[in-house]
């Protein structure tokens, strides 16, 4: 017959583990406490000596022409995250952004563009100061508009050409209306036949009516074209006004707590491994 293994309850197991842990660290309790505090204090001092960095987050409204996006948010994010794009943006911004190698490298390594909604992005960057972080975001949006101008300019030029044709058509129809409204056109002095004069008046009235209809339709078309170029349907990419900035480092208290937790765990493991003699005997 096979021997039946005795079952150990959870309470007994936890109690035994607690007793083992207490015996392991009892004689090294002061060493564990002092070691943990020393690690926290050292990390706190080192963290405070580190140079400060600031993170900025903002939204970007993507460019549109005639109510349609020039590029999808995904494609725009990929373009802005390219190293060459960021380098050109910083070079174009001048000394205001990335004055030194450290500030420039911080921006290049931390800049991140990710899609937010169907027509916007979220930009995140870390820099040596709050002003530098804001300037880096603005430089990225300015570079985006500069590169997208090659796509935007032909579309806007086509709409401008259609608008110019509509203006020319309206001007021509307006001149015709003014010509038809003159007294010589309606009642020419050379005509002495009343029937011919009446017929001519009916013909001129029909011309004036059709001209007014064409003029009204041309004005409606012109307003529609103008709305397609209006600020609600055609605009460049723009940075939102609510740019959020916060100090990302140093954070000595957080670093000290994290270091203390690691040191405490390491010292507890050391105390369990290097148990005192009586505890091993038990």
Secondary structure by P-SEA (a helix, b strand, c coil): cccccccccaaaaaaaaaaaaaaacccaaaaaaaaaaaaaaaaaaaaaacbbbbbbbbbbbbbbccccccccaaaaaaaaacaaaaaaaaaaacccccccaaaaaaaaacbbbbbccccbbbbbbccccaaaaaaaaaaaaaaaaaaaaaaaaaaaaaaaaaaaaaaaaaaaaaaaaaaaaccccccccccccaaaaaaaaaaaaaaaaaaaaaaaaaaaaaaaaaaaacccccccbbbbcbbbbbbccccaaaaaaaaaaaaaaaaaaaaaaacccccccc
